[in-house]
C-alpha cells in the first residue's frame, strides 16, 4: 500500500522543523552545520524548508523534501542524536 501523501508531507515538515530547531539550539549557522555534517548548505536549507530542487512538471512547484538516508545519518551524527529522532515525525527532540 503506498504511503499517504499527507503523511509524507507531515513527515517532511517535521524533519525540517527538527533540523532547524536542533541547529538553532546548538547556535549553528547553516554553513557551520554543513561543515560539521558534510551536507551542503543548500541541502540543509532545502530540508529545513521541506523541499527539494525538483519541480512538478505541471504545477512547477518545488518537490517535497526527501533527503537520502545517509544525509539523515550525517545530520544526526552532527547533532549527536539518533537518526530515529529526525526520521520519526512523532519523536520528540532531546532537551539541550
Buried (B, 14 or more C-beta within 10 A) or exposed (E): EEEEEEEBEBBBBBBBBBBBEBBEEBEBEBEBBBEBBEBEBEBBBBBBBBBBEEEEEEEEEBBBBBBEEEBBBBBBBBBEBBBEBBBBBEBEBEEE
